Amino acid sequence: RFLEQPLARFALASMADWLGMHDNATTFLYTRDTKRQQSEPTGHLELPKLPAKHLLTMCDLTKPEVIDIMRVALAMKASRKAFPDTGFDRFSDTLKGYSLLTLFEKPSLRTRVSLEVGMHQLGGQAIFYSISDSPLGVKESIEDTGKVLSRMCQGVTARVNSRKSVRNLAMVSTIPVINALDDYAHPMQMLADLLTVIEHKGTWEGITMAYLGDLENNVTYDLMRTAALMGYTLHLAGVGDIESCVWDECRKLSASSGGKVSVFKTAKEAVKDVDVIYCDSWMSYGIPKDEEEARKNLFMPFQVDSALLKMAKPDCIFMNCLPAARGMEQTTEVIDGPQSVVFDQAENRLHAQKALLVHLLAPRRFAQIVSIDDLPSTTGHPAAAGAAGGADVL
């Protein structure tokens, strides 16, 4: 009925530009007069009441939902671990007969492989479609595309350049639309990150995480939202201006959770006594070759090396959502050292996304799984209390 309203149809048609020219990487200069034009909508999107739950940012999940997804992900990971010996996976038919369309405008390794393997392990299928080769919204309206996909598939993931793209699709789809990365959020990565923290720290409760590097990108924004949603402390240090709407979202989330997000001037201040150090690539897709050296020099004060790692707690873990460049965001001895959990983190994309897909594509089946008492707990030993905050505190 929403789509039958003339004003709604006009609004959707005006937003149907699938190939926005913005990338998730910002200009390396980070100056007010050279910053990219913010033509995309900002803030949390209020979607029409369609019969599907979408995931565009971590704001679209509640804390209880995330906890249930983590419990199911832990059970799914344990079931696959036993599979080579037993030949049995209790979740192998959970999404039998389901089809997931995976749209890619940006290149991917972990996202594509984890989605295709995950759907296979759940008994369904993932269909790859490159919208960089065959752009959506060109031959037909995004409204028509959404209607067609909603009749053929049970879900859609979209890894795109612009937040406008995935939002437009969610506005018209009656099946779940999942953001597999845009310039505003990366929720699937966040669930894998949280699963990794639970495995290595026992819980997210009471932990303090430090993120170093590019502050004006999708990973930073959703790390902020996740900390605010789940109620732990996040320290930030790096270069870039965080969009004001992200701060607004985090303040709203932290009001009930007690989460805290703070920006520090230096890496040393940010990592002091933290439980987790996290960084991301400095050279996101789309960075011109002639800007790379200047960008490297800009971020070098926030590189994670052995000396910086020693300023954190002795049992601090190091995380990077990959791909990683040794000698840039971290040194070789850090990413290949005993405190690094980056490959556990990468593997957990598979398990966390499987749980998420069942949660969104088959909510009744997910509820049945959660109702079983033998699911793992998401809490183990209590993590140490967070460090003191700095400037620009949430």
N, C-alpha and C positions, 0 to 999 in steps of 0.2 A: 504493500500500500504506500509505503514511503516513496517508492520510485514512480508511483502514479501521480504524485503531486507535481504540477507544472513547475513551481519554484524549485523544488528539490531536483527535478531533472535538469533544469537550467544550471543550477549550482554544480551538479556533478559534471555536466558537459564542460563547464568552464575550467574544471580542475583536471581534465583528462589529458594532461601533458605527461606522458610516461617517461620521456627521455629528457629530464632536467639535466642541465650541463654541470651541476655541482657534484663534487666528489666528497668523500668523508674527510679527506685531508685538506687542511687549511693552508693558505699561503705561509711560507716559512717566516715572513717578516712580522706577522701578527701586529700590524699597525692599523690604527683606526681608518686611515684614509685609503688603505689598499685591501681592506678585508672584503671577502666575497659578499655579494648582495644576498640578503636574507629574504628571498622571494618565496620560500616555502613556508607553509603554516608552522607556527611554533606552539609549544605547549601540548598538554595532553588532549587527544582528540576525543570528543564526545560523539560516538557513532550512533547511527539510527538503530532502533530496536529491531534488528534482524535476528532470525533464529540460529545464531552461531556466536561463539565466543572467539574473538580475535586476540592475538598477542602482538602488539606493535612496540611496546616498551615494557619495562618491568612494572610500570604503574598499572598494567592491565591484570596483574596477578595480586591476590591477597596473600598475606603471610601464611594462613592455614593452607592455602592451595600450594604454595611453594614447599611447605613441610611435607605435604602428602606426595608431591612430585618427587621429592628427595627420597622418601621412604620407598616408593615404587622403583625408583632408579637404582637404589641399593639392592633391592631384591632382584631386579632384572640383571644387574651386573653379576651377582652371585650365581644366578641360574646359568648364565653364559659361561662362567668360569668352570662350572661342573659339566657342561655340555660335552666336551671332548671325551670325557670318561664315561658319562652315563648315556649319551646320545639323546638326552631328554632336556627340553627347555619348556618350562611350564607356561611361558608366554608366547610360544611359537605360533599360536593361532589367534592371538588377541585381536589382530587387525586383518584377519583372513578376509579376502575379497575387497579390501580397501585400496584406493589409489590416491597417491599424493603427487600433485604436480609441483615440481621444483623449478621455479623461474630464476634465471641467472642473467643479470646484466653485468655483474662484476665477476672476475675469475675466482675460483675456489678450489681448495683441495679437501680440507677437513670437513667443510660444510656439505659438499656434494657426496663424499664417500660415506660420512656418518649417516646422512639421511637415506641414501640408497641401501646401505647395509642394514640400517635400523629397520626400515620398512620390510626388508626381506626377512629379517629375524623375527618380526612380528607377524609374518604371514601375508603381508600386503606387498604393494609395489610402489616404487617412486619413479616418476617419469620426468626426465630432464628436458628442459626447454630453454633455449638461449634466446633471450629477448634483445641481446646485442646484435644477433644475426637477423632476427625477424621481430622488429619492435612491436610491442603491443600498443594499441591506441592509434595506430596509423591507418590500417585498412578498415578497422571498425572501431566504434566507440568503446571506451573502457566499461561502460554500462552493459553493452552487449556481451563483451568478453566475460565479465563477471557472471552474467546469467548462464552463459554456455558452460563455463567451468563448474558452476554450482550444480549443474545437472549431470555432469560426467565424473567428477572427482569428489572425494570426501574431505579434501583439504588442499591448501596451497601454501607453499613457502616462497618468499621472494627475497633475493639478494640483489639490491639495487643501489644506484648512486644517490637517489634523492628520496627523502621522507615522503614527498608528495606522491610518489609512485605507489608505495605500499598502502598509504592511506586511501588513495583513490580506489584501489581494488577492494579494500576492506569496506568501503562505503556501499558497495553494490553487490557484495558476495553473500550468499546465504550459507556458505560453508566456511570453516575457520581459515583465516588468513594469518600466517605467522611470519613475522619479520625475521629473515635470516641474515640481516645486516642492511642498514641504510646509513645515512649521514647523521642520524639522531639517536640510534639505539642498536644494541646487539643482545637481545634477551636470551637467545639460545646459548650464547657463550657464558652469560651470567649463571645460568643453571648448572653448567658444567663446572664453573669456578666454585660455586657454593658446594657442590658435591665433593670436589677435591678438598676443600677446607674441612668439611665434615670428616672425610676419611683420614686426614692427617692431623687434625686438631681435636677431633671428637665432637665439636660443635662450632657454630658460628657465634654463639652467645658469649659476650665479654671480650671478643677478640678486637685487636686493632690492626687494620691493614693500611699499608702505605702504597700509593700509586704515584709513579714518577714518569714524566715525559710530556706528551702532548695532552694538554688539558681541554682542548677544543675538538673533541671527536666523540664518536659513538660509544666506544668502550668506556671512556671516562664518564660520560653521562649516565650510562646504565650501571656502572660501578657505584656511582653516587646514589642512584635510585635504589639499588639493592641494599646498600648499607642502611639507608633511611627506612626501607621497608622491613628489613629483618632485625634492625635494632642494634647494629654494632657500629664501631668507630672507623672512619676512613680519613686518612691524611692524604692530601694532594700536594704535589710540588712539581712545577714544570713551567711550560710556556703556553700562552693562549688564553683567550677570554671565554669563560663558561657562560653560555646563554642564560639570561636571567630567568627564563621560563623553567629551566632545569632546577635552579635553586628554588623556585616556587613549588615545583612538584615535590622536591625533597623535604621542604619544610612541612608540607601537608602530610607526607608519609611519616616523618619522624615525630609528629605531634603525638601519635599513639604508640609508637615503637620505642622511642628514646634513642634512636639512631643519631649519630653525630658526624657531620662532614666538615672538615676544616682545610683551609689552604695555607701552606707554609711557604716561606720565601726560599728556603734551601732544602736540598735533599737530606742533609744531615739532621736538620730539625724534624723533618717528616718521618724519618725511619727510626728515630730513637725509641728503643724498647718496644718495637712493634712485633706482632706475631707473624705477619705476612708482608712480603714485599712483592709488588706486582708492576710489571711494565709491559709496554706494547711497542710494536714496530715504529720507528721514526719515519720510515719510508713507506707510507701507505700507498696503495694503488693510485696512480694518477700524478704522483710527484714528478715533475720534469727533471730530466737528468742534470740540467744545468743549475738546478736549485739544491741538489743533494748535498753538496759540500757545505753550503751556507747553512742548510738545515741541520746538518751534523754538528757544526760549530755552535749553533744555537742551543742544541739539546745536550751537549757534552757535559755541562755541569750536573746533569741529572742521570748520568750513567751509573749503573749498579756494578761496583767492583767489590773485591774481597774486603777492602777496608770499610766500605759503606755497610756491607752486610754484617760486619762485626758490631756495628752500632745498634743493631736490632737485638732481640732476645736470642740467646744461644740456640734455641730450637726453632727459630724463625724459618719459614719455608719461602722459597722463591718461585714466583709464577710468571709466566709469559704466555699470552694466548696464541702465539705463533702466527705467522712465520717470524723467526728471530734472526737477527744479524749479529753475530759475535763480533765484538769490538765496537759496537754502537750502543744500543740501549742497555746491554750488559756485556761483561767480559766473558771470555771462554771459561775461566775457572769457576765463575758463578753459575752459568747455565748448565755446565757439565759437572758441577760439584755435588756433594752429598745432600745439600739443602734444597736442590732444585727438584721440583715436582712437575715440570712442564709437560712431560710425556704422559704422566697420569692425568693431568689436566686435559691434554688433547684426546686421550682415550675416552674420557668422561663426556665428551661431546656426544658420543654414541649412546651411552646409557641414559644420560639426562634427557636427551632429545626423544628417545623411545618413550620414556615416561610422559613427557610433555605431549607427544603425539597422541597417546592413548587418552590423556586427560582432555584434550581438545576435540579429537575426532570421534572418540567413543566414550563420552562422559559416564554413561551408565555402566559400561564394563569397568571403567576406572574406579567408580564408586564401589563396585563389587570387590575389586582387588584390594582397595583400601580397607574394606570391612573385615578382611581376613586378619586374624590376630598375629599371624607369624611373620608379618613384615618387620624389617629391621627398624630400630629406633634411630632418629637423627641426632640424638644427644649422647655424648659419652662423658669424658672428663671435662670439668668446667675450665674454660680458657681463662687466662689471666686478664685482669682489668686493663682497660685501654690507657694510653698515655694522655697527658694533658693536651688540650687543644691549642691552636694558634690563631692567627688572624682570619677574617672572613669565615667565621664559624657559623654553621647552620643552626 
